[in-house]
Amino acid sequence: MRNWNSNRFKALVYLVSAFALASCKSKAVLVAPKPVEVVAPKGETQTTPEQIIQQHYGNKSDFSTLYIRANARYKDEKQSQSVSADIKIKKGEKILVSIRFLGITMAKALITPEQVQYYEKINGTYFEGDYQSLSNWLGTDLDYTKIQNLLLGQPIDDLSKDRFVLLLMDKAYQLHKKDGDTDKAFLFDDTHYLLQQQSVVQSAKERSFEVQYPNFQEYDTAVLPTNLLINAMQEKGRTEISISYSSVTFNEELTFPYSVPEGYDRIQIN
């Protein structure tokens, strides 16, 4: 069994961090939160955070399974890599991510509400563990719902359960909250209330995570992003990941094959 002490971004980052926007931990507690109303200029209709949230969640997202074929590009200060990815989602139950390079499967990750499993061929290693160990290693509070929401162009948090200040911007609405050193912001367009950007910033820890959704595509059963632009900054450096959806299909009978090849070494995340 190998211990995972490397600071380099290897398969875990490709398979989890690339597809998981996790909110930074905060100790602040809000009791019975309600959205804060913003007073509109005289003569204009008043808009509240609650209305923005309701409009956003009113967008179509009615499917049981989703199959995404995508291209991804990963870049940090030391390396850059382009790969293809197949992403299978059984809504609320599991996500299977297969990473390919030149048509060869180089890594797989199976993500469920209970645990994350992945293996990668370059080093012949695999990981199995719950979200607590990953959250501790990544420095963020990670769970299945956040990963799924990231891929679907949804907010990482359930906005209806939180308190926000509404900022009126040019053709957009931003919902913002601050808990101690943690700032969260969610930007929506003013026409369809689709998520354009979400970010988490911890200034004291010099850490930030931002995802942009430049475009969306409307289907019969859902509205999905066509691409994601992820920027993560930590003390160790900056990571950029772009993911473009080349094709999507809904409600097919999908299989989720996952098995670790024989002879691979299990790693522990410290």
C-alpha positions as CSV (number, residue, x, y, z in Angstrom):
1,M,0.0,0.0,0.0
2,R,1.4,3.4,-1.0
3,N,1.0,6.6,0.9
4,W,-0.1,9.6,-1.2
5,N,2.1,12.5,-0.2
6,S,2.8,14.1,-3.6
7,N,1.9,17.7,-4.2
8,R,1.6,17.2,-7.9
9,F,-1.9,17.1,-9.4
10,K,-2.4,13.5,-10.6
11,A,-5.4,11.4,-11.3
12,L,-7.3,12.6,-8.2
13,V,-7.4,16.1,-9.5
14,Y,-8.3,15.0,-13.0
15,L,-11.1,12.8,-11.8
16,V,-12.4,14.6,-8.7
17,S,-11.2,18.2,-8.5
18,A,-11.9,18.8,-12.2
19,F,-15.5,17.8,-11.7
20,A,-16.1,18.8,-8.1
21,L,-16.7,22.4,-7.0
22,A,-16.8,22.2,-3.2
23,S,-17.7,24.9,-0.8
24,C,-15.1,26.0,1.6
25,K,-15.9,25.2,5.2
26,S,-17.4,27.8,7.4
27,K,-18.2,27.8,11.1
28,A,-20.9,30.5,10.9
29,V,-24.4,29.4,11.6
30,L,-27.6,31.1,10.4
31,V,-30.8,30.3,12.1
32,A,-34.0,30.1,10.0
33,P,-32.4,32.1,7.1
34,K,-34.6,34.0,4.7
35,P,-33.4,35.8,1.6
36,V,-32.8,39.5,2.0
37,E,-34.9,41.8,-0.1
38,V,-33.3,44.5,-2.2
39,V,-35.3,47.7,-2.6
40,A,-35.6,48.6,-6.3
41,P,-35.3,52.1,-7.6
42,K,-38.6,54.1,-7.5
43,G,-41.0,53.0,-10.3
44,E,-39.2,49.7,-10.9
45,T,-40.5,46.3,-9.8
46,Q,-38.9,45.0,-6.7
47,T,-36.8,41.9,-7.1
48,T,-35.8,39.6,-4.2
49,P,-33.2,36.9,-3.9
50,E,-36.1,34.5,-3.3
51,Q,-37.6,35.3,-6.7
52,I,-34.2,34.8,-8.4
53,I,-33.8,31.4,-6.7
54,Q,-37.3,30.2,-7.6
55,Q,-36.9,31.3,-11.2
56,H,-33.6,29.4,-11.4
57,Y,-34.9,26.2,-10.0
58,G,-37.9,26.4,-12.3
59,N,-35.6,25.6,-15.3
60,K,-36.0,22.1,-16.7
61,S,-34.0,19.3,-15.2
62,D,-36.3,16.3,-15.6
63,F,-34.3,13.2,-16.4
64,S,-33.1,9.9,-14.8
65,T,-29.9,9.3,-16.6
66,L,-27.5,11.5,-18.6
67,Y,-24.6,10.5,-20.8
68,I,-22.1,13.2,-21.6
69,R,-19.2,13.0,-24.1
70,A,-16.7,15.7,-23.4
71,N,-13.3,17.1,-24.1
72,A,-11.2,18.5,-21.2
73,R,-8.1,20.5,-20.9
74,Y,-6.1,20.8,-17.7
75,K,-3.4,23.3,-17.0
76,D,-1.3,24.3,-14.0
77,E,2.0,26.1,-13.7
78,K,4.0,23.0,-14.6
79,Q,1.9,21.1,-17.1
80,S,-0.9,21.1,-19.6
81,Q,-2.9,18.1,-20.8
82,S,-5.9,17.6,-23.1
83,V,-8.0,14.5,-22.7
84,S,-11.5,13.2,-23.7
85,A,-14.0,12.1,-21.1
86,D,-17.2,10.1,-20.9
87,I,-19.5,11.1,-18.0
88,K,-22.4,8.9,-17.1
89,I,-24.9,10.1,-14.5
90,K,-27.7,8.2,-12.8
91,K,-29.3,11.2,-11.1
92,G,-28.8,11.2,-7.3
93,E,-27.2,7.8,-7.3
94,K,-23.9,7.6,-9.1
95,I,-21.5,9.2,-11.6
96,L,-18.9,7.3,-13.7
97,V,-16.1,9.3,-15.3
98,S,-13.8,7.7,-17.8
99,I,-10.7,9.7,-18.9
100,R,-9.2,8.8,-22.3
101,F,-6.0,9.9,-24.0
102,L,-5.6,9.0,-27.7
103,G,-8.6,6.6,-27.3
104,I,-7.1,4.7,-24.4
105,T,-8.8,4.7,-21.0
106,M,-6.2,6.1,-18.6
107,A,-8.4,6.5,-15.5
108,K,-11.8,5.9,-14.2
109,A,-13.8,7.3,-11.2
110,L,-17.0,6.0,-9.7
111,I,-18.7,8.6,-7.5
112,T,-21.7,7.7,-5.2
113,P,-23.3,9.5,-2.3
114,E,-21.3,7.2,0.0
115,Q,-17.8,7.2,-1.5
116,V,-15.4,8.0,-4.3
117,Q,-13.4,5.3,-6.1
118,Y,-10.8,5.8,-8.9
119,Y,-7.9,4.2,-10.5
120,E,-5.3,5.5,-12.9
121,K,-3.0,3.5,-15.2
122,I,0.2,5.7,-15.3
123,N,1.2,4.8,-11.7
124,G,-0.9,1.7,-11.4
125,T,-2.7,3.0,-8.3
126,Y,-6.3,3.2,-7.0
127,F,-8.2,4.9,-4.3
128,E,-11.4,4.0,-2.3
129,G,-12.6,6.3,0.4
130,D,-15.4,8.5,1.8
131,Y,-15.7,12.2,1.3
132,Q,-14.2,13.2,4.6
133,S,-10.7,12.1,3.6
134,L,-11.0,13.9,0.3
135,S,-12.4,17.0,1.9
136,N,-9.5,17.1,4.3
137,W,-7.0,16.6,1.5
138,L,-8.5,19.2,-0.8
139,G,-9.3,21.6,1.9
140,T,-12.9,21.8,0.9
141,D,-16.2,20.3,2.1
142,L,-17.0,17.8,-0.7
143,D,-20.0,15.6,-1.3
144,Y,-21.9,13.9,-4.2
145,T,-24.5,16.6,-4.7
146,K,-21.9,19.3,-5.2
147,I,-20.2,17.2,-7.9
148,Q,-23.4,16.5,-9.7
149,N,-24.6,20.1,-9.5
150,L,-21.3,21.3,-11.0
151,L,-21.7,19.1,-14.0
152,L,-25.4,20.2,-14.5
153,G,-24.7,23.9,-14.2
154,Q,-26.5,24.1,-10.9
155,P,-25.3,26.0,-7.7
156,I,-23.2,23.9,-5.4
157,D,-25.4,24.8,-2.5
158,D,-29.2,24.6,-2.0
159,L,-29.8,28.3,-2.3
160,S,-33.3,28.1,-0.9
161,K,-31.9,27.2,2.5
162,D,-29.5,30.2,2.8
163,R,-29.4,33.9,3.1
164,F,-28.1,36.2,0.4
165,V,-27.7,39.8,-0.6
166,L,-28.9,40.6,-4.1
167,L,-26.7,42.7,-6.3
168,L,-28.2,44.1,-9.5
169,M,-25.7,44.0,-12.3
170,D,-25.8,44.7,-16.1
171,K,-28.1,42.0,-17.5
172,A,-27.4,39.8,-14.5
173,Y,-28.2,39.2,-10.8
174,Q,-25.6,38.2,-8.3
175,L,-26.5,36.5,-5.0
176,H,-23.8,37.0,-2.5
177,K,-23.1,35.9,1.1
178,K,-20.2,36.2,3.5
179,D,-19.5,33.9,6.5
180,G,-16.4,35.0,8.3
181,D,-13.6,34.8,5.8
182,T,-15.6,32.8,3.2
183,D,-17.3,34.7,0.3
184,K,-19.7,32.9,-2.0
185,A,-21.3,34.4,-5.1
186,F,-23.7,33.1,-7.7
187,L,-24.3,35.0,-10.9
188,F,-27.5,34.5,-13.0
189,D,-28.6,36.0,-16.3
190,D,-31.7,38.2,-16.1
191,T,-33.7,36.4,-18.8
192,H,-33.7,32.7,-18.0
193,Y,-32.0,32.8,-14.6
194,L,-29.4,30.3,-15.7
195,L,-26.2,30.1,-13.7
196,Q,-23.4,32.0,-15.4
197,Q,-20.7,31.8,-12.6
198,Q,-20.3,30.6,-9.1
199,S,-17.3,31.2,-6.8
200,V,-16.0,30.6,-3.4
201,V,-13.2,32.8,-2.0
202,Q,-11.2,32.5,1.2
203,S,-8.9,35.5,1.3
204,A,-7.1,34.7,4.5
205,K,-6.1,31.2,3.2
206,E,-5.3,32.6,-0.3
207,R,-7.7,30.1,-1.8
208,S,-10.5,30.6,-4.4
209,F,-12.6,28.4,-6.7
210,E,-14.6,29.7,-9.6
211,V,-16.6,28.1,-12.3
212,Q,-18.0,29.9,-15.4
213,Y,-20.8,28.7,-17.6
214,P,-20.5,30.7,-20.9
215,N,-23.3,28.9,-22.8
216,F,-26.3,26.6,-22.2
217,Q,-28.3,24.4,-24.5
218,E,-32.0,23.7,-24.0
219,Y,-33.2,20.1,-24.5
220,D,-36.7,18.6,-24.1
221,T,-35.9,17.4,-20.6
222,A,-33.3,19.8,-19.3
223,V,-31.1,22.9,-19.8
224,L,-27.4,22.0,-19.6
225,P,-24.2,24.0,-19.9
226,T,-22.2,23.3,-23.1
227,N,-18.9,24.1,-21.4
228,L,-17.4,24.8,-18.0
229,L,-14.4,27.0,-17.2
230,I,-12.8,26.2,-13.8
231,N,-10.2,28.3,-12.1
232,A,-8.8,27.2,-8.7
233,M,-6.1,29.1,-6.8
234,Q,-4.2,28.0,-3.7
235,E,-0.9,28.9,-2.1
236,K,0.7,26.2,-4.3
237,G,-0.4,27.7,-7.5
238,R,-3.2,28.1,-10.0
239,T,-5.1,25.4,-11.9
240,E,-7.3,25.9,-15.0
241,I,-9.7,23.3,-16.3
242,S,-12.0,23.7,-19.3
243,I,-14.6,21.1,-20.1
244,S,-16.7,21.1,-23.3
245,Y,-19.7,18.9,-23.9
246,S,-19.6,17.5,-27.4
247,S,-22.8,15.4,-27.1
248,V,-25.4,14.5,-24.5
249,T,-28.2,11.9,-24.3
250,F,-30.9,11.5,-21.8
251,N,-32.8,8.6,-20.2
252,E,-30.9,5.7,-21.8
253,E,-30.3,2.5,-20.0
254,L,-26.7,3.0,-18.9
255,T,-24.2,0.6,-17.4
256,F,-21.6,1.8,-14.9
257,P,-18.7,-0.8,-15.2
258,Y,-15.9,-0.2,-12.7
259,S,-13.3,-2.6,-11.5
260,V,-9.7,-2.0,-10.5
261,P,-7.2,-3.8,-12.7
262,E,-5.2,-6.6,-11.0
263,G,-1.9,-5.7,-9.4
264,Y,-2.8,-2.0,-8.8
265,D,-1.6,-0.5,-5.4
266,R,-4.1,1.2,-3.1
267,I,-3.1,4.6,-2.0
268,Q,-3.9,6.5,1.2
269,I,-4.5,10.2,1.2
270,N,-2.7,12.0,4.0
